[in-house]
Amino acid sequence: MLNRRDDNGCCSRTFLKSIMVAFNSFFWLSGLAFLLCGLGSLLLRHHYISLLDSHLFPITTYLFIAIGGVILLVGILGCVGTLKELRCCLIFYAFALMFVFLLETCAGALAYMYESTIHEELTRNLNQTIASKYYLDTDVTRAVDHMQSTFQCCGVSGVSDWESSLWAAERRLINDTIAVPISCCIAQNSSCASLSNVFQEGCVVELEKFIRLHLILIGGVALGLSILQIFGIVFSCCLAQKVKEEIDL
């Protein structure tokens, strides 16, 4: 029979098991948070991916979804190891938490790294996109139209950005009087020939704020929840050591 006389206090097997159960509950919730952030980003912000030159934005989104899935799977392992007191499971669980910690730190660092360069990229890439890709690339055309309708803006800095675009040159060749796409119109069921019916503000400021807020949110979630894994690593190692000590008695 195992000696349980020392099984009391803050280092007891029972206490560590209770802590691990509580930790796994929070761990699962953090996995759901990552999944929701990743899926929310994928579903609500995928319109603008074609407007960005860097791949960091979609990479961060897919990394969040992957982290959420890994957390849910690792959480099952942690529950089994804790409730069954399986030392090998607990040790593997601790290593898995280290891996999740590294993924979360990478996701947070990528988000904050990209957030600092978003203004330059948007200004450079949006000008090029409007000038040479609108109307020729279906994804880009849809993204630009969605951006202008959603943020009630026109062009990068303003209406004049459309004057030198390939789209405007095409319209002039067929004697079309519309100077800007219909998505720039305040009332989209009427002609945009009059400037009074065209959004005057450029889109770069609003799109930058939108993406920057998203990146700050996912960076904060990633780095904030990564701290949680440190406690899990410590508690799982302590419980694994406690199980070993009792088996050796």
DRENPA-3360 file (N, C-alpha, C; in nm, 2 decimals, always signed):
BEGIN
1 = MLNRRDDN = +0.09/-0.12/+0.00/+0.00/+0.00/+0.00/+0.09/+0.12/+0.00 ~ +0.05/+0.23/-0.08/+0.12/+0.35/-0.08/+0.11/+0.43/+0.05 ~ +0.22/+0.49/+0.08/+0.22/+0.57/+0.21/+0.16/+0.71/+0.18 ~ +0.04/+0.74/+0.23/-0.02/+0.87/+0.20/-0.01/+0.97/+0.32 ~ +0.08/+0.94/+0.41/+0.08/+1.03/+0.53/+0.13/+1.17/+0.50 ~ +0.21/+1.18/+0.39/+0.25/+1.32/+0.36/+0.16/+1.38/+0.25 ~ +0.05/+1.31/+0.22/-0.04/+1.36/+0.12/-0.13/+1.47/+0.18 ~ -0.07/+1.58/+0.22/-0.15/+1.70/+0.26/-0.08/+1.83/+0.23;
9 = GCCSRTFL = -0.15/+1.94/+0.24/-0.08/+2.07/+0.22/-0.08/+2.10/+0.07 ~ +0.00/+2.21/+0.04/+0.00/+2.26/-0.09/+0.08/+2.18/-0.19 ~ +0.16/+2.08/-0.15/+0.23/+2.00/-0.24/+0.17/+1.85/-0.24 ~ +0.05/+1.84/-0.19/+0.00/+1.70/-0.18/-0.05/+1.66/-0.32 ~ -0.07/+1.53/-0.34/-0.12/+1.48/-0.46/-0.26/+1.52/-0.49 ~ -0.34/+1.53/-0.38/-0.48/+1.57/-0.40/-0.49/+1.71/-0.44 ~ -0.41/+1.80/-0.38/-0.41/+1.94/-0.41/-0.37/+1.96/-0.55 ~ -0.26/+1.90/-0.59/-0.21/+1.91/-0.73/-0.31/+1.86/-0.83;
17 = KSIMVAFN = -0.38/+1.75/-0.80/-0.48/+1.71/-0.90/-0.59/+1.81/-0.91 ~ -0.63/+1.87/-0.80/-0.74/+1.97/-0.80/-0.69/+2.09/-0.89 ~ -0.57/+2.13/-0.87/-0.51/+2.25/-0.94/-0.51/+2.21/-1.09 ~ -0.47/+2.09/-1.12/-0.46/+2.05/-1.26/-0.60/+2.05/-1.33 ~ -0.70/+2.00/-1.26/-0.83/+2.00/-1.31/-0.88/+2.14/-1.34 ~ -0.85/+2.23/-1.24/-0.89/+2.37/-1.26/-0.81/+2.44/-1.38 ~ -0.68/+2.40/-1.39/-0.60/+2.45/-1.50/-0.65/+2.41/-1.63 ~ -0.69/+2.28/-1.64/-0.73/+2.22/-1.77/-0.86/+2.29/-1.81;
25 = SFFWLSGL = -0.95/+2.33/-1.71/-1.07/+2.40/-1.75/-1.04/+2.53/-1.82 ~ -0.94/+2.61/-1.76/-0.90/+2.74/-1.82/-0.83/+2.71/-1.95 ~ -0.75/+2.60/-1.95/-0.68/+2.57/-2.07/-0.77/+2.55/-2.19 ~ -0.88/+2.47/-2.17/-0.98/+2.45/-2.27/-1.05/+2.58/-2.31 ~ -1.08/+2.66/-2.22/-1.14/+2.79/-2.25/-1.05/+2.87/-2.34 ~ -0.92/+2.87/-2.31/-0.82/+2.94/-2.39/-0.81/+2.89/-2.53 ~ -0.83/+2.75/-2.54/-0.83/+2.69/-2.67/-0.95/+2.74/-2.76 ~ -1.07/+2.75/-2.69/-1.19/+2.80/-2.76/-1.17/+2.95/-2.80;
33 = AFLLCGLG = -1.10/+3.03/-2.71/-1.07/+3.17/-2.74/-0.99/+3.18/-2.87 ~ -0.88/+3.09/-2.88/-0.80/+3.09/-3.00/-0.88/+3.05/-3.12 ~ -0.96/+2.95/-3.11/-1.04/+2.91/-3.22/-1.13/+3.02/-3.27 ~ -1.20/+3.08/-3.17/-1.30/+3.19/-3.21/-1.23/+3.31/-3.27 ~ -1.11/+3.35/-3.21/-1.03/+3.46/-3.27/-0.99/+3.42/-3.42 ~ -0.94/+3.30/-3.43/-0.89/+3.26/-3.56/-1.00/+3.25/-3.67 ~ -1.11/+3.19/-3.63/-1.22/+3.17/-3.72/-1.29/+3.31/-3.75 ~ -1.30/+3.39/-3.64/-1.35/+3.53/-3.66/-1.27/+3.61/-3.76;
41 = SLLLRHHY = -1.14/+3.59/-3.75/-1.05/+3.66/-3.84/-1.07/+3.61/-3.98 ~ -1.08/+3.48/-3.99/-1.09/+3.41/-4.13/-1.22/+3.45/-4.19 ~ -1.33/+3.45/-4.12/-1.46/+3.48/-4.18/-1.49/+3.63/-4.20 ~ -1.45/+3.71/-4.11/-1.48/+3.85/-4.11/-1.38/+3.94/-4.18 ~ -1.25/+3.90/-4.19/-1.15/+3.98/-4.24/-1.08/+3.93/-4.37 ~ -1.13/+3.81/-4.41/-1.07/+3.75/-4.53/-1.08/+3.84/-4.65 ~ -1.18/+3.93/-4.66/-1.20/+4.02/-4.77/-1.07/+4.09/-4.81 ~ -1.00/+4.13/-4.71/-0.89/+4.22/-4.73/-0.75/+4.16/-4.74;
49 = ISLLDSHL = -0.75/+4.02/-4.74/-0.62/+3.95/-4.75/-0.55/+3.98/-4.89 ~ -0.63/+3.99/-4.99/-0.58/+4.01/-5.13/-0.52/+4.15/-5.14 ~ -0.55/+4.24/-5.05/-0.50/+4.38/-5.05/-0.37/+4.40/-4.98 ~ -0.32/+4.29/-4.92/-0.20/+4.30/-4.84/-0.09/+4.22/-4.91 ~ +0.03/+4.28/-4.91/+0.14/+4.22/-4.98/+0.21/+4.11/-4.89 ~ +0.21/+4.13/-4.76/+0.27/+4.03/-4.67/+0.17/+3.92/-4.65 ~ +0.23/+3.80/-4.62/+0.16/+3.68/-4.58/+0.14/+3.67/-4.43 ~ +0.19/+3.76/-4.35/+0.19/+3.75/-4.21/+0.04/+3.75/-4.15;
57 = FPITTYLF = -0.04/+3.83/-4.22/-0.18/+3.84/-4.17/-0.25/+3.70/-4.18 ~ -0.26/+3.64/-4.30/-0.32/+3.51/-4.30/-0.25/+3.40/-4.22 ~ -0.11/+3.41/-4.21/-0.04/+3.31/-4.14/-0.08/+3.32/-3.99 ~ -0.09/+3.44/-3.94/-0.13/+3.46/-3.80/-0.27/+3.40/-3.77 ~ -0.36/+3.42/-3.87/-0.50/+3.37/-3.85/-0.50/+3.22/-3.85 ~ -0.43/+3.16/-3.94/-0.42/+3.01/-3.95/-0.35/+2.95/-3.83 ~ -0.25/+3.03/-3.78/-0.18/+2.98/-3.66/-0.27/+2.98/-3.54 ~ -0.36/+3.08/-3.53/-0.45/+3.08/-3.42/-0.55/+2.96/-3.42;
65 = IAIGGVIL = -0.60/+2.93/-3.54/-0.69/+2.82/-3.55/-0.61/+2.69/-3.51 ~ -0.49/+2.67/-3.56/-0.41/+2.56/-3.53/-0.38/+2.55/-3.38 ~ -0.35/+2.66/-3.32/-0.32/+2.66/-3.17/-0.45/+2.62/-3.09 ~ -0.57/+2.67/-3.14/-0.69/+2.63/-3.07/-0.72/+2.48/-3.08 ~ -0.69/+2.42/-3.20/-0.71/+2.28/-3.21/-0.61/+2.20/-3.13 ~ -0.49/+2.24/-3.13/-0.39/+2.17/-3.05/-0.42/+2.17/-2.90 ~ -0.47/+2.29/-2.85/-0.50/+2.30/-2.71/-0.61/+2.21/-2.67 ~ -0.71/+2.20/-2.76/-0.83/+2.11/-2.73/-0.78/+1.96/-2.72;
73 = LVGILGCV = -0.69/+1.92/-2.81/-0.64/+1.78/-2.81/-0.55/+1.76/-2.69 ~ -0.46/+1.86/-2.66/-0.37/+1.84/-2.55/-0.44/+1.84/-2.42 ~ -0.55/+1.92/-2.41/-0.64/+1.92/-2.29/-0.69/+1.79/-2.25 ~ -0.73/+1.71/-2.35/-0.78/+1.57/-2.33/-0.67/+1.49/-2.26 ~ -0.55/+1.50/-2.32/-0.43/+1.43/-2.26/-0.41/+1.47/-2.12 ~ -0.42/+1.60/-2.09/-0.40/+1.65/-1.95/-0.50/+1.59/-1.85 ~ -0.63/+1.58/-1.90/-0.73/+1.53/-1.81/-0.71/+1.38/-1.78 ~ -0.67/+1.30/-1.89/-0.65/+1.16/-1.87/-0.53/+1.14/-1.77;
81 = GTLKELRC = -0.42/+1.21/-1.80/-0.30/+1.20/-1.71/-0.33/+1.24/-1.57 ~ -0.41/+1.34/-1.55/-0.44/+1.39/-1.41/-0.53/+1.29/-1.34 ~ -0.64/+1.25/-1.40/-0.74/+1.17/-1.33/-0.69/+1.03/-1.31 ~ -0.61/+0.98/-1.40/-0.55/+0.84/-1.39/-0.42/+0.84/-1.32 ~ -0.36/+0.95/-1.30/-0.23/+0.97/-1.24/-0.12/+0.89/-1.32 ~ -0.12/+0.91/-1.45/-0.03/+0.85/-1.54/+0.09/+0.94/-1.56 ~ +0.20/+0.90/-1.50/+0.32/+0.99/-1.50/+0.37/+1.02/-1.64 ~ +0.37/+0.92/-1.73/+0.42/+0.94/-1.87/+0.33/+1.04/-1.94;
89 = CLIFYAFA = +0.20/+1.03/-1.92/+0.11/+1.13/-1.98/+0.13/+1.27/-1.93 ~ +0.16/+1.28/-1.80/+0.18/+1.41/-1.74/+0.31/+1.47/-1.79 ~ +0.41/+1.39/-1.81/+0.54/+1.45/-1.86/+0.52/+1.49/-2.01 ~ +0.45/+1.40/-2.09/+0.43/+1.44/-2.22/+0.34/+1.57/-2.23 ~ +0.25/+1.58/-2.14/+0.16/+1.69/-2.13/+0.24/+1.82/-2.11 ~ +0.34/+1.81/-2.02/+0.43/+1.93/-1.99/+0.50/+1.97/-2.11 ~ +0.55/+1.87/-2.19/+0.62/+1.91/-2.31/+0.53/+1.97/-2.42 ~ +0.41/+1.91/-2.42/+0.31/+1.97/-2.51/+0.27/+2.11/-2.48;
97 = LMFVFLLE = +0.26/+2.14/-2.35/+0.24/+2.28/-2.31/+0.35/+2.37/-2.35 ~ +0.48/+2.32/-2.34/+0.59/+2.40/-2.38/+0.58/+2.43/-2.53 ~ +0.53/+2.34/-2.61/+0.51/+2.36/-2.75/+0.40/+2.46/-2.78 ~ +0.29/+2.45/-2.71/+0.18/+2.55/-2.72/+0.23/+2.68/-2.68 ~ +0.31/+2.69/-2.57/+0.36/+2.82/-2.53/+0.45/+2.89/-2.64 ~ +0.53/+2.81/-2.71/+0.61/+2.86/-2.81/+0.52/+2.91/-2.93 ~ +0.42/+2.83/-2.96/+0.33/+2.87/-3.07/+0.26/+3.00/-3.04 ~ +0.21/+3.01/-2.92/+0.14/+3.13/-2.88/+0.23/+3.25/-2.88;
105 = TCAGALAY = +0.35/+3.24/-2.83/+0.45/+3.35/-2.83/+0.48/+3.39/-2.97 ~ +0.50/+3.29/-3.06/+0.52/+3.32/-3.20/+0.41/+3.40/-3.26 ~ +0.28/+3.35/-3.24/+0.17/+3.42/-3.29/+0.16/+3.56/-3.24 ~ +0.18/+3.59/-3.11/+0.17/+3.72/-3.05/+0.28/+3.81/-3.11 ~ +0.40/+3.76/-3.12/+0.52/+3.83/-3.18/+0.49/+3.87/-3.32 ~ +0.44/+3.78/-3.40/+0.41/+3.80/-3.54/+0.30/+3.91/-3.56 ~ +0.20/+3.91/-3.47/+0.09/+4.01/-3.48/+0.15/+4.14/-3.45 ~ +0.23/+4.16/-3.34/+0.28/+4.29/-3.30/+0.39/+4.34/-3.40;
113 = MYESTIHE = +0.47/+4.24/-3.46/+0.56/+4.28/-3.56/+0.50/+4.34/-3.69 ~ +0.39/+4.27/-3.73/+0.32/+4.31/-3.85/+0.24/+4.44/-3.82 ~ +0.19/+4.46/-3.70/+0.12/+4.58/-3.67/+0.20/+4.71/-3.69 ~ +0.33/+4.70/-3.66/+0.42/+4.81/-3.67/+0.45/+4.85/-3.82 ~ +0.43/+4.76/-3.91/+0.46/+4.79/-4.05/+0.34/+4.80/-4.14 ~ +0.22/+4.80/-4.08/+0.10/+4.79/-4.16/+0.07/+4.92/-4.24 ~ +0.11/+5.04/-4.18/+0.08/+5.16/-4.25/+0.16/+5.17/-4.38 ~ +0.29/+5.14/-4.38/+0.37/+5.14/-4.50/+0.32/+5.05/-4.61;
121 = ELTRNLNQ = +0.29/+4.93/-4.56/+0.24/+4.82/-4.66/+0.11/+4.86/-4.72 ~ +0.01/+4.91/-4.64/-0.12/+4.94/-4.70/-0.11/+5.06/-4.80 ~ -0.03/+5.16/-4.76/-0.02/+5.28/-4.85/+0.04/+5.24/-4.98 ~ +0.15/+5.16/-4.97/+0.22/+5.12/-5.10/+0.14/+5.02/-5.18 ~ +0.08/+4.92/-5.11/+0.01/+4.81/-5.18/-0.12/+4.86/-5.24 ~ -0.20/+4.94/-5.16/-0.33/+4.98/-5.21/-0.32/+5.07/-5.33 ~ -0.22/+5.16/-5.33/-0.20/+5.24/-5.45/-0.17/+5.16/-5.58 ~ -0.08/+5.06/-5.56/-0.05/+4.97/-5.67/-0.17/+4.88/-5.71;
129 = TIASKYYL = -0.25/+4.84/-5.61/-0.37/+4.76/-5.64/-0.47/+4.83/-5.72 ~ -0.50/+4.95/-5.67/-0.60/+5.03/-5.74/-0.56/+5.07/-5.88 ~ -0.43/+5.10/-5.90/-0.38/+5.15/-6.02/-0.37/+5.04/-6.13 ~ -0.34/+4.92/-6.09/-0.31/+4.81/-6.19/-0.39/+4.68/-6.18 ~ -0.45/+4.66/-6.07/-0.52/+4.53/-6.05/-0.67/+4.53/-6.05 ~ -0.73/+4.65/-6.01/-0.87/+4.66/-6.00/-0.93/+4.63/-6.14 ~ -1.04/+4.55/-6.14/-1.11/+4.52/-6.26/-1.05/+4.40/-6.34 ~ -0.92/+4.38/-6.32/-0.85/+4.27/-6.39/-0.84/+4.15/-6.30;
137 = DTDVTRAV = -0.84/+4.17/-6.17/-0.83/+4.06/-6.07/-0.96/+4.05/-5.99 ~ -1.03/+3.94/-6.01/-1.17/+3.93/-5.94/-1.16/+3.95/-5.79 ~ -1.06/+3.88/-5.73/-1.05/+3.88/-5.58/-1.02/+4.03/-5.53 ~ -0.93/+4.09/-5.60/-0.89/+4.23/-5.57/-1.01/+4.32/-5.59 ~ -1.08/+4.31/-5.70/-1.19/+4.39/-5.73/-1.30/+4.38/-5.62 ~ -1.33/+4.26/-5.58/-1.43/+4.23/-5.48/-1.38/+4.29/-5.35 ~ -1.25/+4.28/-5.31/-1.20/+4.33/-5.19/-1.20/+4.48/-5.18 ~ -1.16/+4.55/-5.29/-1.17/+4.69/-5.30/-1.31/+4.75/-5.29;
145 = DHMQSTFQ = -1.40/+4.68/-5.36/-1.54/+4.73/-5.35/-1.60/+4.71/-5.21 ~ -1.56/+4.60/-5.15/-1.61/+4.57/-5.01/-1.55/+4.67/-4.92 ~ -1.43/+4.71/-4.93/-1.36/+4.81/-4.85/-1.42/+4.94/-4.86 ~ -1.45/+4.99/-4.99/-1.50/+5.12/-5.01/-1.65/+5.13/-4.96 ~ -1.72/+5.02/-4.98/-1.86/+5.03/-4.93/-1.87/+5.02/-4.78 ~ -1.79/+4.94/-4.72/-1.79/+4.92/-4.57/-1.74/+5.04/-4.50 ~ -1.63/+5.10/-4.54/-1.57/+5.21/-4.47/-1.62/+5.34/-4.53 ~ -1.71/+5.34/-4.63/-1.76/+5.46/-4.69/-1.65/+5.56/-4.73;
153 = CCGVSGVS = -1.56/+5.51/-4.81/-1.44/+5.58/-4.86/-1.42/+5.56/-5.01 ~ -1.32/+5.63/-5.06/-1.30/+5.61/-5.21/-1.15/+5.63/-5.23 ~ -1.08/+5.53/-5.29/-0.94/+5.54/-5.32/-0.86/+5.52/-5.20 ~ -0.73/+5.54/-5.21/-0.64/+5.53/-5.10/-0.64/+5.65/-5.01 ~ -0.60/+5.76/-5.08/-0.60/+5.89/-5.01/-0.72/+5.98/-5.04 ~ -0.79/+5.94/-5.15/-0.91/+6.02/-5.19/-0.95/+5.98/-5.33 ~ -1.05/+6.05/-5.39/-1.11/+6.02/-5.52/-1.01/+6.02/-5.63 ~ -0.91/+6.12/-5.62/-0.81/+6.14/-5.73/-0.73/+6.01/-5.76;
161 = DWESSLWA = -0.72/+5.92/-5.66/-0.64/+5.80/-5.69/-0.69/+5.72/-5.80 ~ -0.82/+5.73/-5.84/-0.87/+5.65/-5.95/-0.84/+5.71/-6.08 ~ -0.79/+5.83/-6.09/-0.77/+5.90/-6.22/-0.67/+5.83/-6.30 ~ -0.56/+5.78/-6.24/-0.45/+5.72/-6.31/-0.46/+5.57/-6.32 ~ -0.57/+5.51/-6.28/-0.58/+5.37/-6.28/-0.62/+5.31/-6.42 ~ -0.58/+5.18/-6.44/-0.62/+5.12/-6.56/-0.77/+5.11/-6.58 ~ -0.84/+5.10/-6.47/-0.98/+5.09/-6.47/-1.04/+5.22/-6.53 ~ -0.99/+5.34/-6.49/-1.03/+5.47/-6.54/-1.00/+5.48/-6.68;
169 = AERRLIND = -0.88/+5.44/-6.72/-0.84/+5.44/-6.87/-0.94/+5.36/-6.95 ~ -0.98/+5.25/-6.90/-1.07/+5.16/-6.98/-1.21/+5.23/-6.99 ~ -1.25/+5.30/-6.88/-1.38/+5.37/-6.89/-1.38/+5.48/-6.99 ~ -1.26/+5.55/-6.99/-1.25/+5.67/-7.09/-1.26/+5.62/-7.23 ~ -1.20/+5.50/-7.25/-1.20/+5.45/-7.39/-1.34/+5.42/-7.44 ~ -1.43/+5.38/-7.35/-1.56/+5.35/-7.39/-1.66/+5.46/-7.36 ~ -1.60/+5.58/-7.34/-1.68/+5.71/-7.32/-1.77/+5.69/-7.20 ~ -1.73/+5.62/-7.10/-1.81/+5.61/-6.98/-1.79/+5.73/-6.89;
177 = TIAVPISC = -1.90/+5.79/-6.84/-1.89/+5.91/-6.76/-1.86/+5.88/-6.61 ~ -1.86/+5.76/-6.57/-1.84/+5.73/-6.43/-1.69/+5.74/-6.40 ~ -1.64/+5.82/-6.31/-1.50/+5.85/-6.29/-1.45/+5.75/-6.18 ~ -1.54/+5.70/-6.10/-1.50/+5.61/-5.99/-1.59/+5.49/-5.99 ~ -1.55/+5.38/-5.93/-1.64/+5.26/-5.92/-1.77/+5.29/-5.84 ~ -1.87/+5.21/-5.87/-2.00/+5.23/-5.80/-1.99/+5.21/-5.65 ~ -1.89/+5.14/-5.60/-1.87/+5.12/-5.46/-1.83/+5.25/-5.39 ~ -1.79/+5.35/-5.47/-1.75/+5.48/-5.41/-1.88/+5.57/-5.39;
185 = CIAQNSSC = -1.99/+5.53/-5.45/-2.11/+5.62/-5.45/-2.18/+5.62/-5.32 ~ -2.22/+5.73/-5.27/-2.30/+5.74/-5.15/-2.44/+5.67/-5.17 ~ -2.50/+5.71/-5.29/-2.62/+5.64/-5.33/-2.59/+5.55/-5.45 ~ -2.57/+5.42/-5.43/-2.52/+5.33/-5.53/-2.61/+5.30/-5.64 ~ -2.74/+5.35/-5.63/-2.83/+5.32/-5.74/-2.84/+5.44/-5.84 ~ -2.75/+5.53/-5.82/-2.76/+5.65/-5.91/-2.62/+5.67/-5.97 ~ -2.60/+5.77/-6.05/-2.48/+5.80/-6.12/-2.37/+5.86/-6.02 ~ -2.24/+5.82/-6.04/-2.14/+5.87/-5.96/-2.07/+5.99/-6.03;
193 = ASLSNVFQ = -2.13/+6.04/-6.14/-2.07/+6.14/-6.22/-2.05/+6.27/-6.14 ~ -2.14/+6.29/-6.04/-2.13/+6.41/-5.96/-2.05/+6.38/-5.83 ~ -1.96/+6.47/-5.80/-1.87/+6.45/-5.68/-1.95/+6.45/-5.55 ~ -2.07/+6.52/-5.56/-2.15/+6.52/-5.44/-2.21/+6.39/-5.40 ~ -2.20/+6.29/-5.49/-2.25/+6.16/-5.46/-2.14/+6.06/-5.44 ~ -2.02/+6.11/-5.42/-1.90/+6.02/-5.40/-1.84/+6.04/-5.26 ~ -1.80/+5.93/-5.20/-1.73/+5.95/-5.07/-1.59/+6.02/-5.09 ~ -1.56/+6.12/-5.01/-1.44/+6.20/-5.03/-1.32/+6.15/-4.96;
201 = EGCVVELE = -1.34/+6.08/-4.85/-1.23/+6.03/-4.77/-1.16/+5.91/-4.83 ~ -1.03/+5.90/-4.81/-0.96/+5.78/-4.86/-0.97/+5.67/-4.77 ~ -0.94/+5.55/-4.81/-0.97/+5.43/-4.74/-0.85/+5.38/-4.65 ~ -0.73/+5.43/-4.67/-0.61/+5.38/-4.60/-0.62/+5.39/-4.45 ~ -0.67/+5.51/-4.40/-0.68/+5.53/-4.26/-0.77/+5.44/-4.19 ~ -0.89/+5.42/-4.25/-0.99/+5.33/-4.18/-0.95/+5.18/-4.19 ~ -0.90/+5.14/-4.30/-0.85/+5.00/-4.32/-0.73/+4.98/-4.22 ~ -0.64/+5.07/-4.21/-0.53/+5.06/-4.12/-0.58/+5.04/-3.98;
209 = KFIRLHLI = -0.67/+5.13/-3.94/-0.73/+5.12/-3.80/-0.79/+4.98/-3.78 ~ -0.87/+4.93/-3.88/-0.94/+4.81/-3.86/-0.84/+4.69/-3.85 ~ -0.74/+4.68/-3.93/-0.64/+4.57/-3.93/-0.56/+4.59/-3.80 ~ -0.51/+4.71/-3.77/-0.43/+4.73/-3.65/-0.50/+4.68/-3.52 ~ -0.63/+4.72/-3.51/-0.71/+4.68/-3.39/-0.71/+4.53/-3.39 ~ -0.73/+4.46/-3.50/-0.74/+4.32/-3.50/-0.60/+4.26/-3.46 ~ -0.49/+4.31/-3.51/-0.36/+4.26/-3.48/-0.33/+4.28/-3.33 ~ -0.36/+4.39/-3.28/-0.34/+4.42/-3.13/-0.42/+4.32/-3.05;
217 = LIGGVALG = -0.54/+4.29/-3.09/-0.63/+4.20/-3.02/-0.57/+4.06/-3.02 ~ -0.53/+4.01/-3.13/-0.48/+3.87/-3.14/-0.34/+3.86/-3.08 ~ -0.26/+3.97/-3.09/-0.13/+3.97/-3.02/-0.15/+3.96/-2.87 ~ -0.24/+4.04/-2.82/-0.27/+4.04/-2.67/-0.32/+3.91/-2.62 ~ -0.41/+3.85/-2.70/-0.47/+3.72/-2.66/-0.36/+3.61/-2.65 ~ -0.27/+3.61/-2.76/-0.17/+3.51/-2.77/-0.07/+3.53/-2.66 ~ -0.02/+3.65/-2.64/+0.09/+3.67/-2.53/+0.03/+3.65/-2.39 ~ -0.09/+3.70/-2.38/-0.16/+3.69/-2.24/-0.18/+3.55/-2.20;
225 = LSILQIFG = -0.24/+3.47/-2.29/-0.27/+3.33/-2.26/-0.15/+3.24/-2.26 ~ -0.04/+3.29/-2.32/+0.08/+3.20/-2.31/+0.14/+3.19/-2.17 ~ +0.11/+3.29/-2.09/+0.15/+3.29/-1.95/+0.09/+3.17/-1.87 ~ -0.04/+3.14/-1.92/-0.11/+3.03/-1.85/-0.04/+2.90/-1.86 ~ +0.03/+2.88/-1.98/+0.10/+2.75/-2.00/+0.21/+2.73/-1.90 ~ +0.28/+2.84/-1.85/+0.39/+2.82/-1.76/+0.34/+2.76/-1.63 ~ +0.22/+2.80/-1.58/+0.17/+2.74/-1.46/+0.13/+2.59/-1.49 ~ +0.08/+2.56/-1.60/+0.05/+2.42/-1.63/+0.17/+2.33/-1.64;
233 = IVFSCCLA = +0.28/+2.39/-1.69/+0.40/+2.31/-1.70/+0.45/+2.28/-1.56 ~ +0.45/+2.38/-1.47/+0.50/+2.36/-1.33/+0.41/+2.26/-1.26 ~ +0.28/+2.28/-1.27/+0.19/+2.19/-1.19/+0.19/+2.05/-1.24 ~ +0.20/+2.03/-1.38/+0.21/+1.89/-1.43/+0.34/+1.82/-1.39 ~ +0.45/+1.90/-1.39/+0.58/+1.84/-1.35/+0.57/+1.80/-1.20 ~ +0.51/+1.89/-1.12/+0.50/+1.86/-0.98/+0.42/+1.74/-0.95 ~ +0.30/+1.72/-1.02/+0.22/+1.61/-1.00/+0.29/+1.48/-1.05 ~ +0.36/+1.49/-1.16/+0.43/+1.37/-1.21/+0.54/+1.33/-1.11;
241 = QKVKEEID = +0.61/+1.43/-1.05/+0.71/+1.39/-0.95/+0.65/+1.33/-0.82 ~ +0.53/+1.38/-0.79/+0.46/+1.33/-0.67/+0.41/+1.19/-0.69 ~ +0.36/+1.16/-0.81/+0.32/+1.02/-0.85/+0.44/+0.93/-0.84 ~ +0.56/+0.97/-0.89/+0.68/+0.89/-0.89/+0.72/+0.86/-0.75 ~ +0.72/+0.97/-0.66/+0.76/+0.95/-0.52/+0.68/+0.85/-0.45 ~ +0.54/+0.85/-0.48/+0.45/+0.76/-0.41/+0.47/+0.61/-0.46 ~ +0.50/+0.60/-0.59/+0.52/+0.47/-0.65/+0.65/+0.41/-0.59 ~ +0.75/+0.49/-0.57/+0.88/+0.45/-0.52/+0.88/+0.41/-0.37;
249 = L = +0.78/+0.45/-0.30/+0.77/+0.42/-0.16/+0.74/+0.27/-0.13;
% end
